Amino acid sequence: MTNDNAYRATAIAKGFSGVPVLLGVDFAVRPGTVHGLLGHNGAGKSTLLKILAGVQSQDSGTLTIAADPVQLSSPRDALSRGIACVYQELRLVPNLTVAENVFLGRELRKNGMRDLVAMNDHTTRLLASHGLTARADDEVGRLSHPDKQMIEVIANLDREARFLFLDEPTTALDGIQANDMLQAVRRIAIERGIGVVLVSHKLDEAMSVCDEVTVLAGGKVEIGRAH
């Protein structure tokens, strides 16, 4: 993993109340690839994910993007640097439309008022470009779970995310839905040069879509492998 454009974590250590959780973990995700971050519950996956996404800070170790040091103070700070995360608990607002969720916190305005026409038009093009059948004016709460997940994914990409973390994205999906979702994410990674990290405990599922795999066990890298 020598790509200079990689998002890289080096010797990351983290503990809580004196209990070590990560013990000098090295990890990197390269643009245009899908990297699986695997391990059983308690392996340290969630803690590493939160550090990489700006939710928590490491006790020691460094983060870099394209070899430049990165210090993240919050998820908003991470997003401003092109780092986004889609968690198991989706952050969409159910009673808002797809377009309103895509533009949440960055609404387009015209003459001081929200420009719903422009937001709907942009979202319609965005949905079409990813092959989604949902409409811009659909209420998100009425959509299927797979559609909600993909809408959150493309909303983050529309904010110019360069690195996208997916936290156990197939937990609530059946086999066919999971495969479709993962293949869509892989296509996005390749076509747009996005570095995608798939956090999962399902080894067979990850191996079917990932270019590289890192397995954590007891807060350490047990396996790091590129296909």
HULIN-V658080 format. One record per pair of residues at least 24 apart in sequence whose ideal C-beta (glycine too) atoms are under 8 Angstrom apart, sorted by the first residue. I is the first residue (numbers start at 0). J is the second residue. D is the distance in Angstrom with one decimal. If there is no record, write none. Layout:
i->(I | I)
j->(J | J)
d->(D | D)
This chain:
i->(0 | 0 | 0 | 0 | 2 | 2 | 2 | 3 | 3 | 4 | 4 | 4 | 4 | 5 | 5 | 5 | 5 | 5 | 6 | 6 | 6 | 6 | 6 | 6 | 6 | 6 | 7 | 7 | 7 | 7 | 8 | 8 | 8 | 8 | 8 | 8 | 9 | 9 | 9 | 9 | 10 | 10 | 10 | 11 | 11 | 11 | 11 | 11 | 11 | 12 | 12 | 12 | 12 | 13 | 13 | 13 | 13 | 13 | 14 | 19 | 20 | 20 | 21 | 21 | 21 | 21 | 21 | 22 | 22 | 22 | 23 | 23 | 24 | 24 | 24 | 24 | 24 | 25 | 25 | 26 | 26 | 26 | 28 | 28 | 28 | 28 | 28 | 29 | 29 | 30 | 30 | 30 | 30 | 30 | 31 | 31 | 31 | 31 | 31 | 32 | 32 | 32 | 32 | 32 | 33 | 33 | 33 | 33 | 33 | 33 | 33 | 33 | 33 | 33 | 34 | 34 | 34 | 34 | 34 | 34 | 34 | 34 | 34 | 35 | 35 | 35 | 35 | 35 | 35 | 35 | 35 | 35 | 35 | 36 | 36 | 36 | 36 | 36 | 36 | 37 | 37 | 37 | 37 | 37 | 37 | 37 | 37 | 37 | 37 | 38 | 38 | 38 | 38 | 38 | 39 | 39 | 40 | 42 | 42 | 42 | 42 | 42 | 43 | 43 | 43 | 43 | 44 | 44 | 44 | 45 | 45 | 47 | 48 | 48 | 48 | 48 | 48 | 51 | 51 | 51 | 51 | 52 | 52 | 52 | 52 | 52 | 53 | 53 | 53 | 54 | 64 | 78 | 78 | 78 | 81 | 81 | 81 | 81 | 82 | 82 | 82 | 82 | 83 | 83 | 83 | 83 | 83 | 83 | 83 | 84 | 84 | 84 | 84 | 85 | 85 | 85 | 85 | 85 | 85 | 85 | 85 | 85 | 86 | 87 | 87 | 87 | 87 | 87 | 89 | 89 | 89 | 90 | 91 | 91 | 91 | 91 | 92 | 93 | 93 | 93 | 94 | 94 | 94 | 95 | 95 | 96 | 96 | 96 | 96 | 96 | 97 | 97 | 97 | 97 | 97 | 97 | 97 | 97 | 97 | 97 | 98 | 98 | 98 | 100 | 100 | 100 | 100 | 101 | 101 | 101 | 101 | 101 | 103 | 105 | 125 | 125 | 126 | 129 | 129 | 129 | 130 | 144 | 144 | 144 | 145 | 145 | 145 | 145 | 148 | 149 | 149 | 152 | 152 | 156 | 156 | 156 | 160 | 161 | 161 | 161 | 162 | 162 | 162 | 162 | 163 | 163 | 163 | 163 | 163 | 164 | 164 | 164 | 165 | 165 | 165 | 165 | 166 | 167 | 167 | 167 | 168 | 168 | 169 | 169 | 169 | 177 | 178 | 181 | 181 | 182 | 184)
j->(27 | 29 | 211 | 225 | 27 | 29 | 30 | 65 | 66 | 29 | 30 | 64 | 65 | 29 | 30 | 64 | 65 | 194 | 51 | 62 | 63 | 64 | 82 | 161 | 162 | 194 | 62 | 63 | 64 | 66 | 47 | 50 | 51 | 60 | 61 | 62 | 60 | 61 | 62 | 63 | 59 | 60 | 61 | 47 | 50 | 57 | 59 | 60 | 62 | 57 | 58 | 59 | 60 | 46 | 50 | 55 | 57 | 58 | 58 | 218 | 46 | 218 | 46 | 47 | 50 | 57 | 218 | 217 | 218 | 219 | 60 | 219 | 60 | 215 | 218 | 219 | 220 | 220 | 223 | 51 | 213 | 220 | 162 | 194 | 195 | 196 | 211 | 194 | 211 | 161 | 162 | 192 | 193 | 194 | 188 | 189 | 192 | 193 | 194 | 188 | 194 | 195 | 210 | 211 | 184 | 185 | 188 | 195 | 196 | 197 | 208 | 209 | 210 | 211 | 194 | 195 | 196 | 197 | 209 | 210 | 211 | 212 | 213 | 196 | 197 | 199 | 205 | 206 | 208 | 209 | 211 | 212 | 213 | 196 | 197 | 198 | 199 | 213 | 215 | 198 | 199 | 200 | 201 | 202 | 205 | 212 | 213 | 214 | 215 | 200 | 214 | 215 | 216 | 221 | 200 | 216 | 200 | 214 | 215 | 216 | 217 | 218 | 215 | 217 | 218 | 219 | 198 | 200 | 215 | 166 | 198 | 215 | 84 | 164 | 166 | 196 | 198 | 77 | 82 | 164 | 196 | 77 | 82 | 83 | 84 | 164 | 77 | 78 | 82 | 84 | 162 | 155 | 158 | 160 | 159 | 160 | 161 | 162 | 160 | 161 | 162 | 164 | 155 | 156 | 158 | 160 | 162 | 163 | 164 | 163 | 164 | 165 | 166 | 148 | 151 | 152 | 155 | 163 | 164 | 165 | 166 | 168 | 166 | 166 | 167 | 168 | 170 | 171 | 147 | 148 | 151 | 151 | 139 | 147 | 150 | 151 | 139 | 138 | 139 | 140 | 138 | 139 | 140 | 138 | 139 | 135 | 136 | 137 | 138 | 139 | 122 | 126 | 133 | 134 | 135 | 136 | 137 | 139 | 142 | 150 | 122 | 135 | 136 | 139 | 150 | 151 | 154 | 125 | 150 | 153 | 154 | 157 | 154 | 158 | 153 | 157 | 153 | 153 | 183 | 187 | 183 | 171 | 172 | 176 | 172 | 176 | 179 | 180 | 180 | 180 | 183 | 184 | 187 | 187 | 191 | 193 | 193 | 192 | 193 | 194 | 193 | 194 | 195 | 196 | 188 | 193 | 194 | 195 | 196 | 195 | 196 | 198 | 195 | 196 | 197 | 198 | 198 | 198 | 199 | 200 | 197 | 199 | 199 | 201 | 204 | 204 | 207 | 207 | 208 | 208 | 208)
d->(4.4 | 6.5 | 7.2 | 7.2 | 7.8 | 4.3 | 7.3 | 5.6 | 5.7 | 6.9 | 5.2 | 7.7 | 5.0 | 4.7 | 7.5 | 7.7 | 7.5 | 7.3 | 7.3 | 7.5 | 7.6 | 5.1 | 6.9 | 7.8 | 4.8 | 6.0 | 7.2 | 4.9 | 7.6 | 8.0 | 7.2 | 7.2 | 6.3 | 6.6 | 7.5 | 5.6 | 5.8 | 5.0 | 7.9 | 7.3 | 6.8 | 4.2 | 7.1 | 6.6 | 6.2 | 4.9 | 7.6 | 3.7 | 7.9 | 6.5 | 5.1 | 4.6 | 5.7 | 5.5 | 6.6 | 7.1 | 5.4 | 5.2 | 6.2 | 6.1 | 4.9 | 5.4 | 5.7 | 6.1 | 7.8 | 7.5 | 4.8 | 7.6 | 4.4 | 5.1 | 7.2 | 7.3 | 7.5 | 7.0 | 7.2 | 6.9 | 5.8 | 6.3 | 7.6 | 7.6 | 5.7 | 7.4 | 6.0 | 4.2 | 7.3 | 5.2 | 7.9 | 5.7 | 7.8 | 6.7 | 7.9 | 4.7 | 6.7 | 4.8 | 6.0 | 5.8 | 4.6 | 7.1 | 7.1 | 6.3 | 6.2 | 7.3 | 4.2 | 6.3 | 6.8 | 5.4 | 5.3 | 4.6 | 7.8 | 5.9 | 5.7 | 4.8 | 5.6 | 7.9 | 7.2 | 7.0 | 5.1 | 7.1 | 6.2 | 6.8 | 4.6 | 7.3 | 6.9 | 7.8 | 5.0 | 6.5 | 3.6 | 7.3 | 7.9 | 3.8 | 7.1 | 4.3 | 7.0 | 5.5 | 6.9 | 4.8 | 7.5 | 5.5 | 7.1 | 8.0 | 5.9 | 6.6 | 8.0 | 6.0 | 5.7 | 6.2 | 7.0 | 4.7 | 7.2 | 6.7 | 5.7 | 3.8 | 6.0 | 7.5 | 6.0 | 7.4 | 7.0 | 8.0 | 4.2 | 5.4 | 6.9 | 7.3 | 4.8 | 7.6 | 4.4 | 7.9 | 5.5 | 7.9 | 5.7 | 7.6 | 7.7 | 7.1 | 7.0 | 5.9 | 6.1 | 7.7 | 5.5 | 8.0 | 7.1 | 6.5 | 7.5 | 5.5 | 6.3 | 7.7 | 4.0 | 5.7 | 3.3 | 7.9 | 6.8 | 7.9 | 7.9 | 7.8 | 6.2 | 7.1 | 6.2 | 5.5 | 3.5 | 6.2 | 6.9 | 7.3 | 4.9 | 7.6 | 3.8 | 7.8 | 6.8 | 3.8 | 7.2 | 5.3 | 7.1 | 7.6 | 4.2 | 7.8 | 6.6 | 6.9 | 5.0 | 5.9 | 6.6 | 7.1 | 7.1 | 5.3 | 6.7 | 6.7 | 4.7 | 5.4 | 5.1 | 7.8 | 5.9 | 7.9 | 5.5 | 6.7 | 5.4 | 6.8 | 5.0 | 5.8 | 6.7 | 5.8 | 6.8 | 7.4 | 5.5 | 3.1 | 6.6 | 7.8 | 6.0 | 7.3 | 6.1 | 6.7 | 5.2 | 6.3 | 6.0 | 6.9 | 5.9 | 7.2 | 5.7 | 6.9 | 5.3 | 7.3 | 5.2 | 5.9 | 7.7 | 5.8 | 4.0 | 4.3 | 6.7 | 5.5 | 6.6 | 7.9 | 6.3 | 6.8 | 7.2 | 7.5 | 4.6 | 6.2 | 7.7 | 7.6 | 5.8 | 6.0 | 7.5 | 5.3 | 7.3 | 7.4 | 7.6 | 5.2 | 6.8 | 7.9 | 6.1 | 5.0 | 7.1 | 5.8 | 6.3 | 6.9 | 6.5 | 6.9 | 7.4 | 6.9 | 7.0 | 6.9 | 6.9 | 7.9 | 6.4 | 6.6 | 7.1 | 4.5 | 7.7 | 7.3 | 8.0 | 5.6 | 7.3 | 5.1 | 7.3 | 7.8 | 4.6 | 6.6 | 6.8 | 6.9 | 5.4 | 6.5 | 4.9 | 6.1 | 5.9 | 7.4 | 7.1 | 7.8 | 7.2 | 7.1 | 6.4 | 6.6 | 7.7 | 7.2 | 4.5 | 6.9 | 7.5)
